[in-house]
Amino acid sequence: MPDTLEKPCRGLSEQIMLYAFNELGFWRRRKLKSHLRRCADCSATYQDYRLLNAGIESLGKKRLPELTLQHVLLRTLGATATSKSVRPTPVVRKWGIAVAGVLLLLVAAAIWQTTEKWNHRQYSQAEIQNAKAEVQTALGMVGKVMNRTQATLANQAVTQNIARPVWQGLEMALKPLMHGG
Amino acid sequence: MNENLMRTLRFTSIVNQYKDRIFTYSCYFLGNRHDAEDVSQEVLLKLWQHLDEIRIGSAKAWILITTRNLCIDFVRRRKRRGQHVTCSAAIDSESEPAGPAELSPLEMANASSLSEQIAKALLQLPETQRGVLIMREIQDLSYHDISNALKLPLNTVKVYILRGRMALREILAKSLKAELHDA
């Protein structure tokens, strides 16, 4: 490419460029070709653009580095994979149940031990006396409740066994009178 | 099929299809491989976030416009921080060779040395022209595709490309002149 730019003939600059870049139609190309054979300035311009086209074509395409691509995939597909709720496999589930069972057993053992200790506690005389009194009061209350329950049940028995049949008998006897009257 | 699985499949398919396109655009737009990696990553993460809003068949347009917008944002942030645009020497490493057709070996050699200068010259273009030129020249998109993706009139796209090429030619001529002067 020369250091100074040749000026092509008026109106041909665009056509020359298109021709150099293989974008000119058949008839215009034919016409321009014959002009280029005669005109030195236009021919020089054409050579400039032809070289420019060759230079551009040799630039070539680039390949995205694998590392960059991997980084992108990790930030997109990788992120969704980790954000998904992970369903435990049957093996993991079995082990989970086993561990939970063991933990439950440990907790139960701990509770049992503490209650055992509580059971083997030494009580003072006063505490025992108090407990006896409370138990007697409670037993008294239970007795009262039982008596009342018995009385209620007896009343119910009277209603069911005597009162209801008598009432039903009366109803039967009075029925014709009530309807006929 | 599970909804999450469908989403993942769609995402991976779009990523596989467009990841290099995103990176190529960012590389040439920003002139720096490291920054391009950051922007590409940002685009892909955004894609994941907005995947449900992107209609089937419009992923390409969404990616192109998002990459362009994020690149412009990145350049503006860089300017605000007072960092100047530099063309990284590592920009051409690991690129796929794309030999131009119908060129002699001498022209091929010239073209490869020229490609570095073009990469630098691209950074001097206005953002709109640069973006459209990268899409057209490096990503091989048609005028129509660019117009659809960027929601620009077809003629505007053509004008951007035309002016971009003219500007590139001028910048390269100037840089060659400066090199000759230094020598």
Interface residues (C-beta under 8 A of the other chain):
Chain A: M1 P2 D3 T4 L5 S13 E14 M17 F21 D48 Y49 L51 L52 N53 A54 G55 I56 E57 S58 L59 G60 K61 K62 R63 L64 P65 T68 L69 H71 V72 L73 R75 T76 L77 T80 K84
Chain B: N4 T8 F11 T12 V15 K19 D20 R21 I22 F23 T24 C27 Y28 A36 E37 S40 Q41 L44 L45 W48 D92 E94 S95 E96 P97 A98 G99 P100 L103 E107 M108 N110 A111 S112 L114 S115 Q117 I118 A119 E137 I138 Q139 L162 R165 M166 L168 R169 E170 L172 A173 L176 K177 L180
